[in-house]
């Protein structure tokens, strides 16, 4: 159980974020994602970016 107000607030924010994510997923399943949502998801899940060409990874 959180003891400080800051900790309680952070815990509450985490719960709200989780609920909003679940609502967004449910809405997408029911209505389908808009083109903008699809583009944002694609960019967010992109594995490589332009920075990968500039900054060498530790695997290279």
N, C-alpha and C positions, 0 to 999 in steps of 0.2 A: 504494500500500500504506500503510495507516495506520501512523503512527509512535508515537503515544502510546496509553497504555492507555485513556484516556477516548474517544479517537477509535475505537479498536478495539471498545470496548464499544458505542458508538453504532452502529457499522456492523453489529455482530452483532445488536443489537436490531432494526434495520431489516430484516435478513434474516428474523428470527423473525416479525416482524409480517407480512411479505409471505407467508411460508409459512402462517401462521394464517389470513390472509385467503383464500388459495387453497384451503385445506382447508374453510373455512366456505362458500365459493362452491360447491365440489364437493358438499358435504353438502346444501346447499340445492337443487342441481340434481337430486340423487338422491332425497332425501326430501321435497322441497318445504319452503318456509319455514313456520314456525309463525305464528300470528296475531300473537304478540308481535313476532317478527322483522319481519314485514311492517309493523307499526305503527312500530317503531323506524326502519326504512329510510325509510318515508314521511316521518317527522318530520325525519330527517337530511337528506333531499333536498329539503325544503320550501324554496321560493325566497323567500317572504315570511313574516314573522312579525309578532306583535303589536308588536314594537319598531319595525317599519317605519312604523307609524301614529304613533308617538311621536317618533322620530328621523327628520328628513327626509333623504333620500338626496341625494347630490351631483348626481344627474341631474335632481332637481326644480328 
